[in-house]
Amino acid sequence: MAWGGGVTIRLTLAGFPDLAARLGGDAVAVERGEGTIGDLVVWLQRTHADAVGTRILRRDGEIDESVQVLRNGGWVGRERMDDALVDGDEVTLLVLVAGG
């Protein structure tokens, strides 16, 4: 899926079935220009809002508390959304589910 060209990342979606169906699977390659983790999340929300709903970003533009972000297998804190993505990064968006 193209998003500006130049850098390719692997995007994995866990708990976003409608978005995964739209993008072609739970794990897809996304080609993009320079940007940050936050830019990727905002792009997903803006370009696929009907498939995402309000589950990634809250109304105030912050990432919803139920969504966790991993980069190359490590948890990414909310304060690190401005970290630049580089070619070959693997980003996972994971919806946390509680219950019993």
N, C-alpha and C positions, 0 to 999 in steps of 0.2 A: 504494500500500500504506500503510495507516494505522499510525501509531505515536505516538499521543497528540494529534495535531492542532496546527495553528498555523504550522508552518514546513515548507516543501516543499523537499527537496533532490533532485538528480538523482544516482542511484547507478549506477555502471557497474562491471560485474564482468568481469574478464579472467582466465580460468583456473579458474572455478568453474561448470562446466556444470550440475551438479545444482542448485546454488543459483539460478542464472539461470533454469532451467526452473521452479523453485518460485515465483520472484518474477514470472515472466511475461516474461522477456527479459534480455538482457545489459545493458540500460540502462533503468532504471525510475525513476519518480517515487516518492519515499518521503515521506509526510507524518508529521511528528513534532512533539513538544513541544520545549521547550528542552533542549539537551543538547550534548555534546561529540563529537568524532570518536571517542574511545574508547567513549563510550556507544553510538554507532551500531554499532561493531564488536561490543561485548558483546551488544547486542540481537540482531544477526544470529546470533551463535553460540548464544545461549540459545533463540531462537525457531525456529531452523532447523538445529539441531545435526545432525539426520539427513541433511540435504542438504549441510552444510558439512563434517562430519567434524571432525577436529582441525586443519584446515589454516589457520584464521585465528588462533586462540589456542592457545598452548601450555598444558600442564597447570598451569603456574604463573600463568596468566592474562595473560601478556604476548603481544603480537602475534608470531606466528611470523616468523623471519628470512626465510622465503621469500616473505612477503607484503609488498608495498610499498603505501603509501597516498599518493594524490595528492588535493589539494584545489584545485579551480579550476585544474588543470593543473600545479601545483607540488608537488614531493615534500614529504611531511610526515615529519619525523623522529619517532622514538619518543618523544622528550621533549615533543612537541607534541600528544599525544593528548588533552590537557585543553583544547585550543582549542575555543571554542564554535562551533557551526555556526549559520549564519544563512540566512534564506530565500533561495533561489536558488543556494546552494552546489552545486558538482558534486564528488562524492567518487568516486574510483576505487579499487577494490581489485584489485591486480595480482599474480598469482603469478609469481615469477621462475623460469625454467627454465634449468638449466645442462646442458650436454652438448656433444657434438660429433660 
